[in-house]
Amino acid sequence: MSTAAAPGAAAAAIVRLPAPPLPWRRPLPLALGLAAGAVVLVLLALNLGALAAVGWRADPGSAVFRAADWAALRFTLLQAALSALISVVLAIPVARALARRRFPGRGALIVLMGAPFILPTLVAVVGVLAVFGRAGIANQALASFGIPPVSIYGLQGVLVAHVFFNLPLATRLILQGWGRIPAEHLRLAASLGFDRRAMWRHVEGPMLRQVVPGALAVIFLICLTSFAVALTLGGGPRATTLELAIYQAFRFEFDLGRAALLALVQAAVGIAALLMLARLALPVGALSGLDRAAPPAPGALLRGLDGAAIVLAAAFLLVPLALVVWRGAPHLLSLPGPVWTAVLQSLRVVALSVTLLALFTLALALATLWTRRGAWVFEPVGLSALVASPMVIGTGLFILTFPHADPARLALPVTALVNAAMALPFALRAVLPALRQAEADYARLSAALGLSTAAHLRLVLWPRLRRPFGFGLGLGAALSMGDLGVIVLFAQTGGETLPMQLHRLMGAYRTADAAGAALLLLILALGAFVLIERLVGGKEPRHAGT
């Protein structure tokens, strides 16, 4: 599994694919059942208990939806809708070009286009600022023609950053749709002499009508809970998301009633988007054929348009990353001491978060597989983080722990726990398809051979589980390394993680140190992903099914 699979895993984490029926279920061991039950209780406590704690400590009289809250709700929906629409509209010509063009380095380009999804948000923001910021290369080019600079802050900045993250995801989703067009349909269209208009009407258009709505809903849902992008590039009365408003209500006003009310509104919007996505998701077998699609050979004009789409998309995604490396490299070895202290804190958070994620994933995945109603009990609880608010969870945990312990002492375990819960949907949906397929193929044979549960796990499931499991843990490590969420509520001076330290350097206009810290965060996030994926997943097997 490569980094190119990251956007696909994101979609799979949200789109609940139909599971193949199992011919026989292994009884769930008592210890595993207790472990899965404990994980369910922890997740429910995080998602519902934290919100209940905020409401319990809130002043009912202050829970009034103000004009500023309506503005935050409108901006949240507007930026999420525009981000999804722009990402998908731009992704259609890019996916179409990649589907029907073959050139050297095509596979590597698709892999690199998937990289933004696992990048730390602040690293991407630094790259976007390097291109579109006041001192960025885009404004420098405008200044050379005497054109005033364009501000990246506000709605336009949030949209640029979100499109940077989600254009690769939309491209991958639509590219998969193009790849599912049966080759015999294309041959039949060619034999009937279809022109471009007929191809669009009868072949490409129907596929896009099935794929695009799901892609729009996926990206809309992702952008609803945006925090770091809005914190860095948004802000102000006209560019505040609900997530940022929750943070401001707690951190600066300590208005728990308002925070609780905003959290309920955000959860309702997220659940509505999730239900909408469930109705729009494309069934796996909707497009079937005898073999894989063979892209047609377009004419010179279309080849030029395809090449332009690929070059522009690659430049939009890769130039900011190249600038992060180029601007940060000279300052990487001269970073101040607090940055290296923050690195150690981040590594501790990642280590604990990945350990918890591994336990959560295995317990819920096996319980989902070996219980009759597991797909309707354990799996939805594991996916519940998709509509949860990290800010609400952090606020609730802060309230619950503050009377009994110093929140700063709990910054590491609380942040690791929340990061594990937030990464669980991605890891769970990466693991469950492999587990279901292995059980469908080998469950009866394993039972006939009298294999115990431990032997079945070791000899049958683990060889087929380790690669998706390693990918899920690696993705969780990368997301945890770059997370800027709960830690901003708990950590104090000396306990910051690297993303928090980077945000402070950016806020203090220490450009050189921020550039070096951004490159260091990029190296650590990608390194954590590759290292854990390789350690857990092992090498690519030589033969399929081994």
URVEN-V814218 format. One record per run of one state. SS is the DSSP state (a for helix, b for strand, c for the rest). FROM is the first residue (numbers start at 1). LEN is the number of residues. If there is no record, write none. Layout:
# URVEN-V814218
SS&FROM&LEN ; SS&FROM&LEN
This chain:
# URVEN-V814218
c&1&4 ; a&5&10 ; c&15&15 ; a&30&28 ; c&58&2 ; a&60&3 ; c&63&4 ; a&67&34 ; c&101&5 ; a&106&8 ; c&114&1 ; a&115&4 ; c&119&2 ; a&121&12 ; c&133&4 ; a&137&8 ; c&145&10 ; a&155&25 ; c&180&3 ; a&183&9 ; c&192&4 ; a&196&29 ; c&225&3 ; a&228&6 ; c&234&8 ; a&242&10 ; c&252&4 ; a&256&25 ; c&281&19 ; a&300&30 ; c&330&2 ; a&332&3 ; c&335&2 ; a&337&34 ; c&371&3 ; a&374&14 ; c&388&2 ; a&390&13 ; c&403&4 ; a&407&42 ; c&449&4 ; a&453&29 ; c&482&5 ; a&487&4 ; c&491&7 ; a&498&10 ; c&508&3 ; a&511&27 ; c&538&9
